[in-house]
Amino acid sequence: MRAGDVVGGYTILEDFKVVGAGLSKWTFAERDGREYFIKEFLSPTYPDDDAPGSAKTKARKRARCAAFEAHHRGIQEALAPVSGFGGNLIVTLDFFRCGAKYYKVTEKVDVASLEPSGDRRTRILEPTGSAQDGGAHSLKILHDLSIVHSDLKPSNVLIKRTEFGHTTKLIDFDSAYRVGSPPPPDEIVGTMNYYSPELVAYIQETGPPDRLTQKSDIFALGLIYVELLTGSLPPFDYERYRYPSVAVTAGETLRLPTGTLPADVSEHVDRMMLVDPVARPSVGDVHATLMRVRPPLPAPPRAGRRERAAAASTTLKGKGLRAVGRVAEAVPPPPDTPSGRLIGKLLTRLKDTETR
């Protein structure tokens, strides 16, 4: 599939690029005048009647494809109430098979970069008109639907510039599942650095699936906050344990370095990284805590003499409430069509992440 080809009614705009460990590739596509992000899954592939292999092998592959389809369509249906353009969750808008390959289509998002040299504290507590903070608000939308993201990491939290500052958008729900219904352990794909202890135990078949709740995402979000604020994951014996989840399972305690945030907020972030999921705060608690300590919104600029005179000239007077003097022209709302250009890069230093 190359630029100019059409798949599922979408015209490919650029050649596909391989991402991550080579499990999928992505590009941008156009349909009816709007640009989209489109992903092609490299596995599984659907075997048709002419595909090589025995009937038994084909049946096994088709069964896996059926489960793959059911999972993606199930999550798409569960997220339907929050689907659409411009939301905080960049969910699947279209999922289909073309030939042997499966494709997923989402909104194309323009993202703003936040450089490591900037004020990391502001990235968590920065005031915005919609009270978005470090992903907690976006994640709360997901958790309120009883869905676990299951693959939270910095590259799946996009930072988008807004009129009031920055807001967050969550992407990549390929690993998401309903609470209590995780995929089989051998089908879970993600980044081990941000796995929760209970997710690791489930993959290793030493822990039950009913422990995989929204609190698994909270552990990952706590790690993301520490990395966002300090530039690295919380300190632990890396040589011995390698991953934070393994370290806390072995008895280590993960903490945000002292002085990074106010003491009560630091304690809250520390609780997010506890080994016991029940002891971690909910995403609602996290959101409320960050909103309580965030800086106030800046006061609007004071109008000058000319602006005050212009405002007075449009005052409604008299019984008929007629507008006298010059009437300001209404500013039309911005179009909902994406601009079609990237204005930054993702909030990550990993080289193998997707770039929207």
C-alpha positions as CSV (number, residue, x, y, z in Angstrom):
1,M,0.0,0.0,0.0
2,R,1.5,3.3,-1.2
3,A,0.6,7.0,-1.5
4,G,-2.3,7.4,-3.8
5,D,-3.8,3.9,-3.2
6,V,-7.3,3.6,-1.7
7,V,-8.2,1.3,1.1
8,G,-11.7,1.1,2.6
9,G,-12.6,4.4,0.9
10,Y,-9.6,6.2,2.3
11,T,-6.9,7.7,0.0
12,I,-3.4,7.1,1.3
13,L,-1.5,10.4,1.4
14,E,2.0,9.1,2.4
15,D,3.7,5.8,2.3
16,F,3.2,3.8,5.5
17,K,5.8,3.9,8.3
18,V,6.6,1.0,10.6
19,V,6.3,1.7,14.3
20,G,7.5,0.2,17.5
21,A,8.5,-3.5,17.3
22,G,7.0,-3.8,13.9
23,L,3.5,-4.9,14.9
24,S,1.8,-2.2,12.8
25,K,2.5,0.7,10.5
26,W,0.7,4.0,10.0
27,T,0.2,7.0,7.7
28,F,-2.3,9.7,7.0
29,A,-5.3,9.3,4.7
30,E,-8.0,11.5,3.2
31,R,-11.7,10.9,2.8
32,D,-14.5,13.4,1.9
33,G,-12.1,16.3,2.4
34,R,-10.9,15.4,5.9
35,E,-7.6,13.9,6.9
36,Y,-7.3,10.9,9.2
37,F,-4.6,8.8,10.9
38,I,-4.8,5.2,9.7
39,K,-3.0,2.2,11.1
40,E,-2.4,-1.1,9.3
41,F,-2.0,-4.1,11.6
42,L,0.7,-6.5,10.5
43,S,-0.8,-9.3,12.6
44,P,-3.1,-11.1,12.5
45,T,-3.7,-11.7,8.8
46,Y,-6.9,-13.3,7.5
47,P,-6.3,-16.4,5.4
48,D,-8.6,-16.7,2.3
49,D,-9.3,-19.9,0.6
50,D,-6.2,-19.6,-1.6
51,A,-3.8,-18.9,1.3
52,P,-1.1,-21.4,2.0
53,G,-1.5,-23.9,4.9
54,S,-3.8,-26.7,5.8
55,A,-7.5,-26.4,6.5
56,K,-6.7,-26.8,10.2
57,T,-4.1,-24.0,10.2
58,K,-6.5,-21.7,8.3
59,A,-9.3,-22.4,10.8
60,R,-7.0,-21.6,13.7
61,K,-5.9,-18.3,12.1
62,R,-9.5,-17.4,11.3
63,A,-10.5,-18.0,14.9
64,R,-7.7,-15.7,16.1
65,C,-8.9,-13.1,13.6
66,A,-12.5,-13.4,14.9
67,A,-11.3,-12.8,18.4
68,F,-9.2,-9.8,17.2
69,E,-12.2,-8.3,15.5
70,A,-14.5,-8.9,18.4
71,H,-12.0,-7.1,20.8
72,H,-11.6,-4.0,18.6
73,R,-15.3,-3.7,17.8
74,G,-16.2,-4.2,21.4
75,I,-13.9,-1.4,22.6
76,Q,-15.2,0.8,19.7
77,E,-18.8,0.2,20.8
78,A,-17.9,0.9,24.4
79,L,-16.3,4.2,23.5
80,A,-19.1,5.2,21.2
81,P,-20.6,7.7,23.7
82,V,-17.3,9.7,23.7
83,S,-16.5,9.2,20.0
84,G,-16.2,12.1,17.6
85,F,-13.8,14.9,16.6
86,G,-12.1,17.2,19.1
87,G,-12.6,15.1,22.2
88,N,-10.0,14.1,24.8
89,L,-10.0,10.5,23.7
90,I,-8.7,9.8,20.2
91,V,-10.8,6.7,19.7
92,T,-11.4,4.5,16.7
93,L,-13.7,6.0,14.1
94,D,-13.5,3.1,11.7
95,F,-12.2,-0.5,11.9
96,F,-12.3,-2.8,8.9
97,R,-10.5,-5.6,7.0
98,C,-9.3,-5.2,3.4
99,G,-8.0,-8.5,2.0
100,A,-5.8,-10.1,4.6
101,K,-5.0,-6.9,6.6
102,Y,-6.9,-5.0,9.3
103,Y,-7.1,-1.2,9.5
104,K,-8.0,1.3,12.2
105,V,-8.9,4.9,11.5
106,T,-8.8,7.8,14.0
107,E,-8.9,11.5,14.1
108,K,-5.7,13.3,13.0
109,V,-4.4,15.4,15.9
110,D,-2.1,18.4,15.7
111,V,0.2,18.3,18.8
112,A,2.4,20.8,20.5
113,S,5.8,19.9,21.9
114,L,6.9,20.6,25.4
115,E,10.7,20.7,25.7
116,P,12.5,19.2,28.7
117,S,14.1,22.6,29.4
118,G,10.6,24.0,30.2
119,D,8.9,24.2,33.5
120,R,7.9,20.5,34.1
121,R,5.8,21.5,37.1
122,T,3.6,23.6,34.9
123,R,2.9,20.7,32.6
124,I,1.1,18.9,35.4
125,L,-0.5,22.0,37.1
126,E,-0.9,24.4,34.2
127,P,-4.3,26.1,34.3
128,T,-6.5,25.6,31.3
129,G,-10.0,26.7,30.4
130,S,-11.2,23.1,30.4
131,A,-9.3,22.0,33.6
132,Q,-7.2,19.4,31.8
133,D,-4.2,18.3,33.9
134,G,-1.6,15.8,33.0
135,G,-4.0,13.3,31.5
136,A,-6.1,12.8,34.6
137,H,-9.2,14.4,33.2
138,S,-8.9,12.5,29.9
139,L,-8.3,9.2,31.8
140,K,-11.3,9.8,34.0
141,I,-13.6,9.9,31.0
142,L,-12.3,6.4,30.1
143,H,-12.5,5.0,33.6
144,D,-16.0,6.3,34.1
145,L,-17.0,3.9,31.2
146,S,-15.3,1.0,33.1
147,I,-12.6,0.7,30.5
148,V,-8.9,0.2,31.3
149,H,-6.4,1.8,28.8
150,S,-3.7,-0.8,29.7
151,D,-0.9,0.8,27.7
152,L,-0.4,4.2,29.3
153,K,3.0,5.8,28.5
154,P,4.2,9.2,27.6
155,S,3.9,8.6,23.9
156,N,0.2,7.8,24.3
157,V,-0.5,11.1,26.0
158,L,-0.5,13.9,23.4
159,I,-0.1,17.5,24.4
160,K,-2.2,19.9,22.3
161,R,-1.9,23.6,22.4
162,T,-5.1,25.5,23.1
163,E,-6.1,29.1,23.5
164,F,-5.6,28.8,27.3
165,G,-2.5,26.7,27.4
166,H,-2.2,23.0,26.8
167,T,-4.6,20.1,27.0
168,T,-4.1,16.3,26.9
169,K,-5.5,13.7,24.6
170,L,-5.2,9.9,25.1
171,I,-4.5,7.7,22.1
172,D,-3.9,4.1,21.2
173,F,-6.7,1.9,22.7
174,D,-5.5,-1.3,21.0
175,S,-4.8,-2.9,24.4
176,A,-7.8,-1.4,26.2
177,Y,-10.4,-3.7,27.8
178,R,-13.5,-3.6,29.9
179,V,-12.9,-4.0,33.6
180,G,-12.9,-7.7,34.4
181,S,-12.3,-8.8,30.9
182,P,-8.6,-8.5,29.9
183,P,-7.3,-10.3,26.8
184,P,-5.5,-13.6,27.3
185,P,-2.0,-13.1,28.8
186,D,-0.1,-14.0,25.7
187,E,-2.0,-11.4,23.6
188,I,-1.1,-8.4,25.8
189,V,1.2,-5.9,24.0
190,G,2.6,-2.8,25.6
191,T,5.7,-1.2,27.2
192,M,7.0,-3.0,30.2
193,N,8.4,0.1,31.8
194,Y,4.9,1.3,32.7
195,Y,3.2,-2.0,33.5
196,S,1.5,-2.3,36.9
197,P,2.5,-5.1,39.3
198,E,-0.8,-6.8,38.8
199,L,-0.5,-6.7,35.0
200,V,2.9,-8.3,35.2
201,A,1.5,-11.0,37.5
202,Y,-1.3,-11.7,35.1
203,I,1.0,-12.0,32.1
204,Q,3.2,-14.4,34.1
205,E,0.0,-16.3,35.1
206,T,0.6,-15.8,38.8
207,G,-2.2,-13.2,39.3
208,P,-5.9,-13.3,38.7
209,P,-7.6,-11.2,36.0
210,D,-10.1,-9.6,38.5
211,R,-7.2,-7.5,39.9
212,L,-6.8,-5.7,36.6
213,T,-9.0,-2.7,37.2
214,Q,-8.7,1.0,36.5
215,K,-6.1,1.1,39.3
216,S,-3.6,-0.6,36.9
217,D,-3.7,2.6,34.8
218,I,-3.2,4.7,38.0
219,F,0.2,3.0,38.6
220,A,1.3,3.9,35.0
221,L,0.0,7.5,35.4
222,G,2.0,7.9,38.6
223,L,5.2,6.8,36.7
224,I,4.4,9.2,33.9
225,Y,4.0,12.1,36.3
226,V,7.3,11.4,37.9
227,E,9.0,11.1,34.5
228,L,7.3,14.3,33.3
229,L,8.4,16.2,36.4
230,T,11.9,14.9,36.9
231,G,12.9,13.7,33.4
232,S,13.2,10.0,34.6
233,L,11.3,7.2,36.2
234,P,11.3,7.1,40.1
235,P,14.6,5.9,41.5
236,F,14.9,2.2,42.4
237,D,17.5,-0.6,42.1
238,Y,17.5,-0.7,38.3
239,E,20.4,-3.2,38.0
240,R,18.5,-5.7,40.1
241,Y,14.9,-5.2,39.0
242,R,15.0,-3.3,35.7
243,Y,11.3,-2.4,35.8
244,P,9.3,-0.3,38.4
245,S,6.6,-3.0,38.7
246,V,9.1,-5.7,39.5
247,A,10.8,-3.4,42.1
248,V,7.6,-2.7,44.0
249,T,6.6,-6.3,43.9
250,A,10.0,-7.1,45.5
251,G,9.4,-4.6,48.3
252,E,10.9,-1.4,47.1
253,T,8.9,1.9,47.5
254,L,8.6,4.3,44.6
255,R,8.6,8.0,45.4
256,L,8.6,11.3,43.7
257,P,11.8,13.2,44.8
258,T,11.3,15.5,47.7
259,G,10.6,19.1,46.8
260,T,9.3,18.4,43.3
261,L,5.7,19.3,44.3
262,P,3.9,20.4,47.5
263,A,4.2,17.7,50.1
264,D,0.5,16.7,50.0
265,V,0.6,16.4,46.2
266,S,3.8,14.4,46.3
267,E,2.3,12.0,48.8
268,H,-0.7,11.6,46.4
269,V,1.7,10.7,43.5
270,D,3.5,8.3,45.7
271,R,0.3,6.5,46.5
272,M,-0.4,6.1,42.8
273,M,2.7,3.8,42.6
274,L,1.9,1.5,45.6
275,V,2.1,-2.2,45.0
276,D,-1.5,-2.8,46.3
277,P,-4.0,-1.5,43.7
278,V,-6.7,-1.0,46.3
279,A,-4.5,1.5,48.2
280,R,-4.0,3.7,45.1
281,P,-6.2,6.7,44.6
282,S,-8.9,6.7,41.9
283,V,-8.4,9.0,38.9
284,G,-11.1,11.2,40.3
285,D,-9.1,11.7,43.4
286,V,-6.0,12.4,41.3
287,H,-7.8,15.0,39.2
288,A,-9.3,16.7,42.3
289,T,-6.0,16.9,44.1
290,L,-4.2,18.5,41.1
291,M,-7.1,21.0,40.6
292,R,-6.9,22.0,44.2
293,V,-3.2,23.1,44.0
294,R,-3.0,24.3,40.4
295,P,-2.1,28.0,39.9
296,P,-5.1,30.3,39.3
297,L,-6.1,31.3,35.8
298,P,-4.4,34.6,34.8
299,A,-6.6,37.6,34.9
300,P,-7.8,39.0,31.6
301,P,-5.9,42.1,30.3
302,R,-7.4,45.4,31.4
303,A,-9.2,47.1,28.5
304,G,-7.6,50.3,27.2
305,R,-9.5,53.6,26.5
306,R,-10.1,52.7,22.9
307,E,-11.4,49.3,23.7
308,R,-13.8,50.7,26.4
309,A,-15.0,53.3,24.0
310,A,-15.7,50.7,21.3
311,A,-17.6,48.6,23.9
312,A,-19.7,51.6,24.9
313,S,-20.6,52.3,21.3
314,T,-22.5,49.0,21.1
315,T,-24.6,49.5,24.2
316,L,-28.3,48.6,23.8
317,K,-30.5,51.7,24.8
318,G,-34.1,52.6,24.9
319,K,-37.3,50.7,25.1
320,G,-36.7,48.9,21.8
321,L,-33.2,47.9,23.0
322,R,-31.7,49.0,19.7
323,A,-28.0,48.8,19.2
324,V,-26.6,52.3,18.6
325,G,-23.3,53.2,17.2
326,R,-20.9,50.7,15.7
327,V,-21.9,47.0,16.1
328,A,-18.9,44.6,16.4
329,E,-18.9,42.0,13.7
330,A,-19.4,38.5,15.1
331,V,-16.3,36.2,14.8
332,P,-17.3,32.9,13.1
333,P,-16.3,29.7,15.0
334,P,-13.2,28.0,13.8
335,P,-13.9,25.1,11.3
336,D,-13.8,21.6,12.7
337,T,-11.7,20.4,9.9
338,P,-8.1,19.7,11.0
339,S,-5.5,21.9,9.5
340,G,-3.6,18.9,8.2
341,R,-0.2,19.8,9.6
342,L,1.9,18.8,12.6
343,I,2.9,21.7,14.8
344,G,5.1,19.8,17.2
345,K,6.2,16.5,18.4
346,L,5.0,14.0,20.9
347,L,5.9,14.3,24.6
348,T,8.4,11.5,24.6
349,R,12.0,10.8,24.0
350,L,11.5,7.3,22.8
351,K,12.5,6.7,19.2
352,D,10.1,3.9,18.4
353,T,6.8,5.8,19.1
354,E,4.1,6.8,16.7
355,T,4.1,10.4,15.5
356,R,0.8,11.9,14.8
